[in-house]
Amino acid sequence: MSTAVTETLGWVATAVFVGSYFFARPAVLRAVQMLGATLWIVYGFLIDATPVIAANALVFAAAAWTLARSYFPPVVARRD
């Protein structure tokens, strides 16, 4: 892929991730963070940067976990 396309992808990933903080609803914030992390992961593969890939895989996992937790809260055992 050309350098211009790769750099553009990096800037788009940055814009998406920063833009995620402007969403008030936590679910939307997490979904947009996951999109940004995915773009960063692709960018990391294109530039062969393992730290970029790893860091954003962790960001993606954290956002996915908190998003899923908001839809499926843990079951708490009752104490009678």
C-alpha positions in Angstrom: 0.0 0.0 0.0 1.3 3.5 -0.7 2.7 5.7 2.0 0.0 8.3 1.5 -2.8 5.8 2.0 -1.1 4.4 5.1 -0.6 7.9 6.6 -4.2 8.8 5.8 -5.4 5.7 7.6 -3.3 6.7 10.7 -4.9 10.2 10.6 -8.4 8.8 10.2 -7.8 6.4 13.1 -6.6 9.4 15.2 -9.7 11.4 14.3 -12.1 8.6 15.1 -10.5 7.8 18.4 -10.4 11.5 19.5 -13.9 12.0 18.2 -15.2 9.1 20.4 -14.8 11.4 23.4 -17.5 13.7 22.1 -20.2 11.1 22.5 -22.2 11.3 25.6 -23.7 7.8 25.6 -21.2 5.3 26.9 -22.3 2.6 24.5 -21.6 4.8 21.5 -18.3 6.0 23.0 -17.1 2.4 23.4 -18.3 1.4 19.9 -16.5 4.3 18.3 -13.4 3.6 20.4 -13.5 0.0 19.1 -13.7 1.3 15.5 -10.7 3.6 16.2 -8.7 0.8 17.7 -9.5 -1.4 14.7 -8.2 1.2 12.4 -5.1 1.6 14.5 -4.5 -2.2 14.4 -4.7 -2.2 10.6 -2.3 0.8 10.6 0.0 -1.1 12.9 0.1 -4.1 10.5 0.8 -1.8 7.5 3.8 -0.2 9.2 4.9 -3.4 10.9 4.6 -1.9 14.4 3.9 -4.6 17.0 3.5 -2.1 19.9 0.8 -0.2 18.0 -1.0 -3.5 17.3 -0.7 -4.7 20.9 -1.8 -1.5 22.5 -4.8 -1.1 20.3 -5.8 -4.7 20.7 -5.9 -4.0 24.4 -7.9 -0.8 23.9 -10.3 -2.8 21.7 -10.7 -5.6 24.3 -11.3 -3.1 27.1 -13.9 -1.2 25.1 -15.6 -4.4 24.1 -15.6 -5.7 27.6 -17.1 -2.6 29.1 -19.6 -2.4 26.3 -20.7 -6.0 26.8 -20.8 -5.5 30.6 -23.2 -2.6 30.1 -25.6 -4.9 28.2 -25.1 -8.0 30.3 -24.6 -6.9 34.0 -23.2 -9.6 36.3 -25.6 -11.8 38.2 -25.3 -11.2 41.9 -26.3 -14.0 44.2 -28.9 -13.1 46.8 -28.1 -13.5 50.4 -31.2 -14.4 52.4 
